[in-house]
Amino acid sequence: MTADWCDLCELPLSQCPHGAPPPPPRPAVKATPVRTRTAKPATTRAAGTRRTPGEAAPRPPAQPRTPPGRTPQTEFRKHLLAVLATYPVAAERDVVLDEMGERMTLTTQDRGITADGQVRWRRAAMKERAAMAEEGLVASEGHALWVLTPVGRSLAAEQAEPEPESESESESESDEPTD
Protein backbone atom coordinates (compact mmCIF):
# COMPACT_ATOMS: atom_id res chain seq x y z
CA MET A 1 0.00 0.00 0.00
CA THR A 2 2.90 2.34 0.53
CA ALA A 3 3.82 1.81 -3.08
CA ASP A 4 0.58 3.54 -4.15
CA TRP A 5 1.50 6.79 -2.30
CA CYS A 6 4.39 9.21 -2.76
CA ASP A 7 6.71 9.62 0.25
CA LEU A 8 7.49 13.28 -0.61
CA CYS A 9 4.10 14.83 -1.27
CA GLU A 10 1.71 12.18 0.16
CA LEU A 11 -0.31 12.09 -3.04
CA PRO A 12 -1.31 9.00 -4.93
CA LEU A 13 1.40 8.08 -7.42
CA SER A 14 -1.04 8.65 -10.29
CA GLN A 15 -1.25 12.37 -9.28
CA CYS A 16 2.25 12.84 -7.86
CA PRO A 17 4.75 14.89 -9.89
CA HIS A 18 7.70 13.13 -8.28
CA GLY A 19 7.05 9.57 -9.13
CA ALA A 20 5.00 9.96 -12.27
CA PRO A 21 6.66 9.04 -15.49
CA PRO A 22 7.46 11.98 -17.79
CA PRO A 23 4.63 12.95 -20.11
CA PRO A 24 4.78 11.51 -23.58
CA PRO A 25 6.41 13.85 -26.10
CA ARG A 26 4.08 16.04 -28.13
CA PRO A 27 3.70 15.10 -31.71
CA ALA A 28 5.76 17.33 -33.98
CA VAL A 29 3.68 19.90 -35.75
CA LYS A 30 4.61 20.21 -39.35
CA ALA A 31 5.23 23.87 -40.13
CA THR A 32 3.63 25.26 -43.22
CA PRO A 33 6.14 26.76 -45.61
CA VAL A 34 6.24 30.55 -45.79
CA ARG A 35 5.51 31.81 -49.25
CA THR A 36 7.73 34.65 -50.31
CA ARG A 37 7.45 36.75 -53.38
CA THR A 38 10.31 36.52 -55.73
CA ALA A 39 11.08 39.29 -58.12
CA LYS A 40 10.50 38.36 -61.69
CA PRO A 41 13.14 39.43 -64.13
CA ALA A 42 12.17 42.52 -66.03
CA THR A 43 11.47 41.72 -69.62
CA THR A 44 10.61 44.08 -72.37
CA ARG A 45 7.74 43.19 -74.59
CA ALA A 46 7.49 44.04 -78.21
CA ALA A 47 4.87 46.59 -79.12
CA GLY A 48 1.46 45.07 -79.57
CA THR A 49 2.10 41.93 -77.51
CA ARG A 50 -0.20 40.98 -74.68
CA ARG A 51 0.63 40.63 -71.03
CA THR A 52 0.76 37.21 -69.46
CA PRO A 53 -1.90 36.56 -66.81
CA GLY A 54 0.57 37.02 -63.91
CA GLU A 55 2.17 40.16 -65.28
CA ALA A 56 1.12 43.47 -63.74
CA ALA A 57 -0.05 46.37 -65.86
CA PRO A 58 2.46 49.20 -66.21
CA ARG A 59 1.74 52.12 -63.90
CA PRO A 60 2.00 55.74 -64.89
CA PRO A 61 4.50 57.83 -62.92
CA ALA A 62 3.13 58.92 -59.57
CA GLN A 63 2.11 62.55 -59.41
CA PRO A 64 0.68 64.22 -56.36
CA ARG A 65 -3.05 64.55 -56.81
CA THR A 66 -4.69 67.64 -55.38
CA PRO A 67 -8.41 67.43 -54.71
CA PRO A 68 -10.47 70.10 -56.49
CA GLY A 69 -10.78 73.34 -54.57
CA ARG A 70 -7.43 73.06 -52.81
CA THR A 71 -4.14 74.75 -53.55
CA PRO A 72 -1.53 72.25 -54.80
CA GLN A 73 1.30 71.65 -52.34
CA THR A 74 3.90 72.77 -54.90
CA GLU A 75 2.31 76.25 -55.03
CA PHE A 76 3.55 76.89 -51.51
CA ARG A 77 7.19 76.67 -52.61
CA LYS A 78 7.46 80.10 -54.22
CA HIS A 79 5.78 81.74 -51.24
CA LEU A 80 8.02 79.90 -48.77
CA LEU A 81 11.10 81.01 -50.70
CA ALA A 82 9.90 84.61 -50.86
CA VAL A 83 9.05 84.84 -47.17
CA LEU A 84 12.22 83.10 -45.97
CA ALA A 85 14.34 85.31 -48.25
CA THR A 86 13.21 88.36 -46.27
CA TYR A 87 14.91 86.99 -43.15
CA PRO A 88 18.70 87.29 -43.02
CA VAL A 89 19.14 84.27 -40.79
CA ALA A 90 16.45 81.95 -39.43
CA ALA A 91 12.73 82.53 -39.04
CA GLU A 92 10.21 80.93 -36.73
CA ARG A 93 7.85 78.49 -38.39
CA ASP A 94 4.67 80.18 -37.16
CA VAL A 95 5.83 83.63 -38.28
CA VAL A 96 6.65 82.32 -41.76
CA LEU A 97 3.30 80.54 -42.02
CA ASP A 98 1.41 83.64 -40.84
CA GLU A 99 3.12 85.75 -43.50
CA MET A 100 2.36 83.12 -46.14
CA GLY A 101 -1.30 83.14 -45.14
CA GLU A 102 -1.41 86.90 -45.70
CA ARG A 103 0.33 86.71 -49.10
CA MET A 104 -1.56 83.78 -50.59
CA THR A 105 -5.09 83.56 -51.90
CA LEU A 106 -6.41 80.50 -50.08
CA THR A 107 -9.67 78.69 -50.73
CA THR A 108 -12.20 77.76 -48.09
CA GLN A 109 -11.10 74.15 -48.41
CA ASP A 110 -7.50 75.23 -47.79
CA ARG A 111 -8.62 76.89 -44.58
CA GLY A 112 -10.39 73.69 -43.43
CA ILE A 113 -9.24 71.52 -40.55
CA THR A 114 -7.66 68.08 -41.06
CA ALA A 115 -8.63 65.00 -39.08
CA ASP A 116 -5.73 65.57 -36.68
CA GLY A 117 -6.76 69.19 -36.00
CA GLN A 118 -4.30 71.10 -38.20
CA VAL A 119 -5.26 73.82 -40.65
CA ARG A 120 -5.04 72.18 -44.07
CA TRP A 121 -2.96 74.83 -45.88
CA ARG A 122 -0.45 75.05 -43.00
CA ARG A 123 0.03 71.30 -43.14
CA ALA A 124 0.57 71.44 -46.92
CA ALA A 125 3.09 74.26 -46.47
CA MET A 126 5.00 72.23 -43.88
CA LYS A 127 5.03 69.21 -46.20
CA GLU A 128 6.41 71.40 -48.98
CA ARG A 129 9.08 72.72 -46.62
CA ALA A 130 10.04 69.12 -45.85
CA ALA A 131 10.29 68.42 -49.59
CA MET A 132 12.45 71.52 -49.98
CA ALA A 133 14.66 70.33 -47.12
CA GLU A 134 15.20 67.02 -48.94
CA GLU A 135 16.30 69.01 -52.00
CA GLY A 136 18.69 71.10 -49.91
CA LEU A 137 16.85 74.41 -50.27
CA VAL A 138 15.81 74.83 -46.63
CA ALA A 139 17.42 73.75 -43.38
CA SER A 140 16.18 73.61 -39.82
CA GLU A 141 18.08 75.40 -37.09
CA GLY A 142 16.59 74.07 -33.91
CA HIS A 143 12.97 73.49 -33.07
CA ALA A 144 10.62 75.29 -35.49
CA LEU A 145 13.33 77.56 -36.94
CA TRP A 146 13.58 77.56 -40.73
CA VAL A 147 16.47 78.99 -42.73
CA LEU A 148 17.26 79.14 -46.44
CA THR A 149 20.43 77.43 -47.56
CA PRO A 150 22.69 79.23 -50.06
CA VAL A 151 21.08 77.18 -52.84
CA GLY A 152 17.64 78.21 -51.58
CA ARG A 153 18.66 81.88 -51.46
CA SER A 154 19.88 81.80 -55.05
CA LEU A 155 16.62 80.16 -56.18
CA ALA A 156 14.61 82.75 -54.25
CA ALA A 157 16.61 85.53 -55.94
CA GLU A 158 15.90 83.99 -59.37
CA GLN A 159 12.18 83.77 -58.65
CA ALA A 160 11.90 87.27 -57.21
CA GLU A 161 10.37 89.56 -59.78
CA PRO A 162 11.54 93.15 -59.49
CA GLU A 163 8.60 95.53 -59.55
CA PRO A 164 9.29 98.15 -62.21
CA GLU A 165 8.34 101.66 -61.26
CA SER A 166 5.70 103.05 -63.53
CA GLU A 167 6.76 106.18 -65.38
CA SER A 168 3.65 108.11 -64.33
CA GLU A 169 4.55 107.70 -60.65
CA SER A 170 8.16 108.83 -61.09
CA GLU A 171 7.13 111.82 -63.25
CA SER A 172 4.42 112.93 -60.85
CA GLU A 173 6.91 112.91 -57.99
CA SER A 174 9.36 115.09 -59.93
CA ASP A 175 6.64 117.47 -61.14
CA GLU A 176 5.52 118.35 -57.64
CA PRO A 177 6.17 121.99 -56.82
CA THR A 178 8.76 122.60 -54.15
CA ASP A 179 8.07 125.42 -51.73
C-alpha positions, 0 to 999 in steps of 0.5 A: 500500500505504501507503493501507491502513495508518494513519500514526498508529497503524500499524493497517490502516485497517479497524481504525484509529480515526483514519481509519475513518469514523464509525459509523452512527447508532443507530436511534432507539428509540421510547419507550413512553408512561408511563401515569399514573393520573388522578383520576376526578371524585367522583360521588355515586350514588343509593341502590340504583344499581350501581357501574361496573366501574372504580369502586372499592368504598367503604372503611370508615374506617380504625381501628387493629386490635389483634390479640387478646390485646394491649392496644390502643395507645390504652389507653396514653394514660391511663397516659402522662398519669398518669405524666408528670403526676407529673413537674413538668418532663421525665421520661426515656423509660425511667423513664416506661415502667418506671412504666407497666409497673408500673401496667398489667396487661399480657398475655403477648403485650404482653410479647413481643418484636417482629421488631426486638428491642423489647418489644411494649408499650413500642413501642406506648407509644412510638407512642402518645406520638408520636400524643400529640405530634402532638395537642400533648399531649406534647413532647420536650425533648432525646433521650429526655426527655418532657414534658407540654404545658399542654394535656396537663397539663389533660387529665391533671388531667381524667382523674385520679380523686381517691380518696375516703377511706372513712369507716371509715378516717377514723373508725378513725384518730380513734377511736384512743386517745391516750396 
